[in-house]
Amino acid sequence: MKSAVIIQARVSSTRLPEKALKNLCGRPLISHVIERAKKIQGIDNIILATGIKKVNSPLIAIAESHGIEHYTGPENDVLTRYRDCAKNYECDYIIRITGDNPFTDYESASAALNYCILQNADHCYTAGIPVGTGVEIIRKTALENAFLNGLKPHHREHVTPYIKENPDIFKLSIFKSPLHNPYPDLRLTIDTDKDFALAEILYNALYNGDPIPLTEVIEYVKKNPQVMNINREIKQRPMTHSSGNE
Protein backbone atom coordinates (compact mmCIF):
# COMPACT_ATOMS: atom_id res chain seq x y z
CA MET A 1 0.00 0.00 0.00
CA LYS A 2 1.24 3.46 -0.92
CA SER A 3 0.10 6.61 0.85
CA ALA A 4 0.36 10.32 0.10
CA VAL A 5 -0.24 13.33 2.30
CA ILE A 6 -2.20 16.08 0.57
CA ILE A 7 -2.19 19.43 2.37
CA GLN A 8 -4.91 21.81 1.25
CA ALA A 9 -4.12 25.50 1.56
CA ARG A 10 -4.70 28.74 -0.27
CA VAL A 11 -4.15 32.39 0.49
CA SER A 12 -7.78 33.54 0.34
CA SER A 13 -9.77 33.27 3.57
CA THR A 14 -12.57 35.50 4.82
CA ARG A 15 -12.23 34.61 8.52
CA LEU A 16 -8.47 35.15 8.69
CA PRO A 17 -6.93 36.41 5.42
CA GLU A 18 -3.56 34.94 4.42
CA LYS A 19 -3.49 32.75 7.52
CA ALA A 20 -1.32 30.10 5.83
CA LEU A 21 1.41 32.73 5.41
CA LYS A 22 1.20 34.29 8.89
CA ASN A 23 4.49 34.39 10.77
CA LEU A 24 4.43 31.82 13.54
CA CYS A 25 7.61 31.76 15.58
CA GLY A 26 9.72 33.02 12.68
CA ARG A 27 8.27 30.80 9.95
CA PRO A 28 5.10 30.82 7.82
CA LEU A 29 2.32 28.82 9.43
CA ILE A 30 2.18 26.45 6.43
CA SER A 31 5.88 25.59 6.97
CA HIS A 32 5.02 24.14 10.38
CA VAL A 33 2.20 22.11 8.84
CA ILE A 34 4.58 20.69 6.22
CA GLU A 35 7.26 19.83 8.78
CA ARG A 36 4.73 17.98 10.90
CA ALA A 37 3.47 16.08 7.87
CA LYS A 38 7.01 14.91 7.18
CA LYS A 39 7.04 13.11 10.53
CA ILE A 40 4.09 10.87 9.64
CA GLN A 41 5.30 7.30 9.26
CA GLY A 42 4.44 5.19 6.21
CA ILE A 43 3.95 7.94 3.63
CA ASP A 44 5.47 8.06 0.15
CA ASN A 45 4.69 11.63 -0.94
CA ILE A 46 3.65 14.99 0.46
CA ILE A 47 1.84 17.36 -1.89
CA LEU A 48 0.61 20.88 -1.28
CA ALA A 49 -2.69 21.28 -3.14
CA THR A 50 -3.48 24.96 -3.62
CA GLY A 51 -5.69 27.11 -5.82
CA ILE A 52 -4.91 28.17 -9.36
CA LYS A 53 -4.82 31.93 -8.70
CA LYS A 54 -1.45 33.70 -8.80
CA VAL A 55 -1.97 34.95 -5.25
CA ASN A 56 -1.10 31.41 -4.12
CA SER A 57 2.43 31.63 -5.58
CA PRO A 58 4.04 32.19 -2.14
CA LEU A 59 2.59 28.87 -0.98
CA ILE A 60 4.12 27.09 -3.96
CA ALA A 61 7.48 28.70 -3.22
CA ILE A 62 7.30 27.48 0.36
CA ALA A 63 6.43 23.96 -0.78
CA GLU A 64 9.44 23.96 -3.09
CA SER A 65 11.68 25.22 -0.30
CA HIS A 66 10.64 22.20 1.77
CA GLY A 67 11.29 19.81 -1.10
CA ILE A 68 7.69 18.66 -1.47
CA GLU A 69 5.43 18.47 -4.52
CA HIS A 70 2.69 20.96 -5.32
CA TYR A 71 -0.47 20.95 -7.36
CA THR A 72 -2.85 23.75 -8.37
CA GLY A 73 -6.57 23.20 -8.87
CA PRO A 74 -9.98 24.80 -8.34
CA GLU A 75 -10.10 27.50 -5.69
CA ASN A 76 -13.45 26.56 -4.17
CA ASP A 77 -14.08 22.96 -5.30
CA VAL A 78 -11.63 21.36 -2.89
CA LEU A 79 -12.93 17.85 -3.58
CA THR A 80 -12.00 18.21 -7.25
CA ARG A 81 -8.63 19.63 -6.22
CA TYR A 82 -7.96 16.57 -4.06
CA ARG A 83 -9.17 14.08 -6.63
CA ASP A 84 -7.19 15.60 -9.50
CA CYS A 85 -4.10 15.91 -7.31
CA ALA A 86 -4.34 12.27 -6.21
CA LYS A 87 -4.66 11.09 -9.82
CA ASN A 88 -1.12 12.37 -10.47
CA TYR A 89 0.41 10.08 -7.83
CA GLU A 90 0.60 6.34 -7.36
CA CYS A 91 -1.10 5.88 -4.02
CA ASP A 92 -3.80 3.78 -2.42
CA TYR A 93 -4.56 6.10 0.50
CA ILE A 94 -4.56 9.86 0.96
CA ILE A 95 -3.96 11.56 4.31
CA ARG A 96 -5.87 14.83 4.31
CA ILE A 97 -4.37 17.72 6.26
CA THR A 98 -5.57 21.31 6.16
CA GLY A 99 -3.06 24.13 5.97
CA ASP A 100 -4.38 25.87 9.07
CA ASN A 101 -3.42 23.09 11.51
CA PRO A 102 0.10 23.74 12.88
CA PHE A 103 -0.49 21.23 15.68
CA THR A 104 -1.32 18.20 13.53
CA ASP A 105 -0.59 15.13 15.63
CA TYR A 106 1.83 13.16 13.49
CA GLU A 107 1.96 10.29 15.98
CA SER A 108 -1.78 9.67 15.86
CA ALA A 109 -1.74 10.14 12.09
CA SER A 110 0.94 7.45 11.70
CA ALA A 111 -1.03 5.01 13.84
CA ALA A 112 -4.32 5.84 12.13
CA LEU A 113 -2.87 5.20 8.68
CA ASN A 114 -1.72 1.76 9.74
CA TYR A 115 -5.08 1.10 11.42
CA CYS A 116 -7.03 2.18 8.32
CA ILE A 117 -5.03 -0.16 6.09
CA LEU A 118 -5.43 -3.09 8.52
CA GLN A 119 -9.19 -2.43 8.68
CA ASN A 120 -9.36 -2.27 4.88
CA ALA A 121 -11.41 0.89 5.41
CA ASP A 122 -12.43 3.53 2.90
CA HIS A 123 -12.19 6.34 5.43
CA CYS A 124 -10.71 6.80 8.88
CA TYR A 125 -10.31 9.77 11.16
CA THR A 126 -8.46 10.33 14.40
CA ALA A 127 -10.55 10.89 17.52
CA GLY A 128 -9.85 11.75 21.13
CA ILE A 129 -7.47 14.64 20.42
CA PRO A 130 -8.04 18.43 20.24
CA VAL A 131 -9.76 20.12 17.32
CA GLY A 132 -7.17 20.90 14.66
CA THR A 133 -4.77 18.06 15.50
CA GLY A 134 -6.41 15.14 13.71
CA VAL A 135 -6.29 13.91 10.13
CA GLU A 136 -8.55 12.05 7.73
CA ILE A 137 -7.40 9.03 5.74
CA ILE A 138 -9.22 8.32 2.50
CA ARG A 139 -8.92 5.38 0.12
CA LYS A 140 -8.24 6.71 -3.36
CA THR A 141 -11.15 4.78 -4.87
CA ALA A 142 -13.50 6.28 -2.27
CA LEU A 143 -12.24 9.76 -3.15
CA GLU A 144 -13.07 9.08 -6.80
CA ASN A 145 -16.56 7.91 -5.84
CA ALA A 146 -17.09 11.07 -3.78
CA PHE A 147 -15.88 13.20 -6.69
CA LEU A 148 -18.42 11.61 -9.03
CA ASN A 149 -21.39 11.52 -6.67
CA GLY A 150 -20.89 14.15 -3.97
CA LEU A 151 -22.56 17.05 -5.74
CA LYS A 152 -23.78 19.27 -2.89
CA PRO A 153 -21.80 22.44 -2.10
CA HIS A 154 -20.57 21.13 1.27
CA HIS A 155 -19.41 17.91 -0.41
CA ARG A 156 -17.18 19.92 -2.71
CA GLU A 157 -15.82 22.24 0.00
CA HIS A 158 -15.09 19.74 2.78
CA VAL A 159 -13.93 16.77 0.64
CA THR A 160 -15.21 13.86 2.74
CA PRO A 161 -18.85 14.56 3.81
CA TYR A 162 -20.28 12.43 1.00
CA ILE A 163 -18.23 9.47 2.21
CA LYS A 164 -19.24 9.97 5.86
CA GLU A 165 -22.90 10.44 4.92
CA ASN A 166 -23.02 7.06 3.17
CA PRO A 167 -21.87 4.30 5.55
CA ASP A 168 -23.87 1.80 3.48
CA ILE A 169 -21.53 2.45 0.55
CA PHE A 170 -18.21 2.99 2.30
CA LYS A 171 -16.43 1.19 5.12
CA LEU A 172 -15.82 3.81 7.80
CA SER A 173 -13.49 3.49 10.78
CA ILE A 174 -12.34 5.63 13.69
CA PHE A 175 -8.90 5.56 15.27
CA LYS A 176 -9.14 6.47 18.93
CA SER A 177 -5.86 8.05 19.95
CA PRO A 178 -4.28 6.57 23.09
CA LEU A 179 -3.18 10.09 24.06
CA HIS A 180 -4.99 11.19 27.19
CA ASN A 181 -6.63 14.51 26.35
CA PRO A 182 -8.48 15.97 29.34
CA TYR A 183 -9.53 19.01 27.30
CA PRO A 184 -12.16 18.00 24.69
CA ASP A 185 -12.87 21.68 24.00
CA LEU A 186 -9.25 22.66 23.39
CA ARG A 187 -9.14 24.26 19.95
CA LEU A 188 -5.84 24.13 18.06
CA THR A 189 -6.87 25.02 14.53
CA ILE A 190 -6.45 28.52 13.04
CA ASP A 191 -9.61 30.20 11.78
CA THR A 192 -9.56 33.50 13.67
CA ASP A 193 -7.19 36.00 15.25
CA LYS A 194 -7.92 34.48 18.65
CA ASP A 195 -6.97 31.02 17.39
CA PHE A 196 -3.70 32.44 16.12
CA ALA A 197 -3.06 34.24 19.40
CA LEU A 198 -3.25 30.91 21.25
CA ALA A 199 -0.97 29.27 18.69
CA GLU A 200 1.60 32.04 19.18
CA ILE A 201 1.62 31.54 22.94
CA LEU A 202 2.13 27.80 22.57
CA TYR A 203 4.83 28.08 19.89
CA ASN A 204 6.71 30.82 21.74
CA ALA A 205 6.74 28.66 24.84
CA LEU A 206 7.50 25.26 23.28
CA TYR A 207 9.01 25.53 19.80
CA ASN A 208 12.74 24.85 19.54
CA GLY A 209 13.05 24.33 15.80
CA ASP A 210 11.55 20.83 15.74
CA PRO A 211 7.84 19.94 15.55
CA ILE A 212 6.27 20.15 19.00
CA PRO A 213 4.86 16.81 20.20
CA LEU A 214 1.18 17.11 21.03
CA THR A 215 1.92 15.64 24.46
CA GLU A 216 4.00 18.73 25.26
CA VAL A 217 1.15 21.01 24.21
CA ILE A 218 -1.25 19.14 26.50
CA GLU A 219 1.20 19.34 29.39
CA TYR A 220 1.61 23.10 28.88
CA VAL A 221 -2.16 23.57 28.91
CA LYS A 222 -2.41 21.54 32.12
CA LYS A 223 0.00 23.97 33.77
CA ASN A 224 -1.54 27.05 32.16
CA PRO A 225 -5.27 26.27 31.74
CA GLN A 226 -6.15 29.94 31.37
CA VAL A 227 -4.82 29.93 27.79
CA MET A 228 -7.89 27.96 26.70
CA ASN A 229 -10.02 31.03 27.40
CA ILE A 230 -8.41 32.89 24.49
CA ASN A 231 -10.47 31.15 21.80
CA ARG A 232 -12.99 29.20 23.87
CA GLU A 233 -16.01 30.90 22.30
CA ILE A 234 -14.98 30.19 18.70
CA LYS A 235 -17.30 27.59 17.18
CA GLN A 236 -16.07 25.01 14.70
CA ARG A 237 -18.00 25.09 11.45
CA PRO A 238 -19.97 21.87 10.79
CA MET A 239 -19.16 19.76 7.74
CA THR A 240 -22.52 20.79 6.22
CA HIS A 241 -21.35 24.43 6.11
CA SER A 242 -20.44 25.81 2.70
CA SER A 243 -18.59 29.09 2.25
CA GLY A 244 -16.11 28.65 -0.58
CA ASN A 245 -13.26 29.33 1.85
CA GLU A 246 -10.82 27.02 3.60
N, C-alpha and C positions, 0 to 999 in steps of 0.2 A: 504494500500500500504506500502510495506517495501522497504527501500533504503539502499544501501551500498556505501561507498566511497572506490574506489580502486585507490591507489597511485602507479603509475609506476615509478620505479627507478632502476638503476643498476650502478655499479661502472665504467664500461667501457664507455668512451666517447672520440671521437677524437678531438672535438673542445675544450673541457675543461675537461681533465682527472680527475676522482674522484670528480667531482663537488658536488655530493650529500653528500660527507663527508667533504667538506671544512668547516673550522671553521668560522662561522659567528656570531660574538658577543658572543664568548665563547661556542657555541653549534654547532654541525654539521648542515649544511644547511637543511638536510632532517628532523631534529627534529623540525625546525620551520614550515616546510610544514605540518607535522603531527599535531602539536599543533593548527594550523589554521584550519585544517580539523575537529578537535574535536569541533570547535565552530559552525559548520554548523548545523542548526536546522533540525530536522525531519529524521535523519539518525539512522540506527540500528547497523551498523558495519563499521569499518574502517580496510582495509586490505592493507598491503604493498605487491605489486606484483613485484617481482624481478626475475633476471635470475638464472639459475640453477648452474652457475659456483661458485666455492668456494670463489672466490674473492669478492662475494657479501655477505659473512658472516657478515661483520660489519654492513651492512644495516639491516640484520635480528636481530642482537643483539640490535640495536637501536629501532627497532619496538617492540621487547619484553620489552625493558626498558620503553616504553611508554604505555604498556599494550594493544597493538593492535595486530591483527592477521597478519600472513604473508603467502605468497604463492610463490613458485618458479616454473618458467616455461621457455619457450623458450627465449633465449637471444635476438634474432632479430625479431621473429614473435610475436610482441606485441599484435596483435589482438587475436591470440591463447592464449596468456598468460591471457588476460582479460577474454576471454570466459571461459577458464578452471577454472580460479579463481572464476568467478561468479557462475559457476555450483555448487560450494561447499557451497554456502550460499543461504538461503531463502530470495530472494529479487525480487522486481518487476522492480526497477530502479537502475542504477549504476551512481554514480557521478565520472567522470574521472578527476583526478588531476595528473599532472606530477611532478616528484620529484625535478624539478629545478625551482619551482615557490614559493619562500618564501614570496610572497606578495599576495597569493590567497585571493580574497575578499570573506570572509565567509558570509558576509551579503547578497551580491548579489547571492551567491550560494544557500543560504537558500530560498530566494525569488524565484529564478529560479526553484528550485526543486518543490515548491508548484505550481508555474505557469505551469510547464510541466505536472504535474499530473492533474491539472484542465483542461488543454487543451487536455488531453488524447493523448499526442504527443509521437512519437517514439524517437525523439531527440530534444534537446533544448540546446542552448548555450547562455552565457551572452555576451551582447554587450554594447558598450558605456563606457568601462573602459579600462585602459592601457593593453598593451600586457603583458601576464604573470600573470594577476590577475583573469582571467575568468575560468570557468569550462565548461565541457560538461556533459549533463545528457542523458543517453541512456536507453531506455526500454530494459529489458533483452531479450525479444523475438527478438528485432531488432538486438541486438548484435549477437545472434545465427544466424540470417539470414546473417549478414555481414560475419561471420565466414565461413559459407558454400559457399557463393557466391562472396565475395570480394577476388579475387585471384591475383590481381596485386600487385607488390612489395610495392607500397605506401599504398595500402589497409592494408597490414599486419603490416606495420611500424607505421602508424598513427591512427589505430583503427577505426576511423569513416568516412573516405572519401567515402567508398562505400555507406553508408547511405545517406550522403549529396549529392552524385552524382545521387541519384535515388529518387527524390521527388514524382514520380508517384507511388512508392512502399511504401514509408514511410511518415508519417505525421511529418513535420519539423516545429519547432517553434523557435522564438528568444525572449529572455527576455532582454528588454532594461532597463539597470540599471538606477534608478532615480538619482544616484550620478552624480553631475555635474563635468565632466572631461574636462577641457579646453586644455588638452595636448594629442591629439590623437596619437602623435608620441612617447609618453613616453613609454619606454621599461623597464619592470620590471621582465623579465625572465632572467635566467642565462645560457647563451651558451658560453660566452667568458670571458676572464680576465677583459675586460672593463665593461661587465655586472656586474661581481662580485664586481668590484671597486665601482660602483654606489650603489649596495646593501649594501656594508660595510658602506658607508657614511650615508645612510638612517638609517641603524640599529644602528650605533654608536650614531646618533643624537636622535633617537626616541624610541629605545627598552628599556623597563624597566622590562623585565621578562614576560610580557604578550604580546600576539599577537598585533601587531600595526594595528589599524584601517586604512583602505585605505584612509579615509578622512584626517587623520593626514599626510599621505605621500603626498597627493595632496597639502595640506596646506604648507608643508615644501618646495615643489617644487615651489609653487607660490612665496615664499619668497626668494628662492635660485634657480632661473631658470637656472643658469649656469651649474648646475649638469647634466642637460639633455644632455649637449655637450659630456659627457664622453663616451657614447655608441651610440650617435645619428646615426653614419654611419653603425652600425650593421644592417644587413637585416634579417628579419625573413624568415625562410625557408618555401616555400609553401607546402600545404598538398600533392602535387603531387611529392615532393622530396622523394627519397629513399636512405638511407645511411647505414641502419643497426645499427644506433646509436641513442640513445635517448638524 
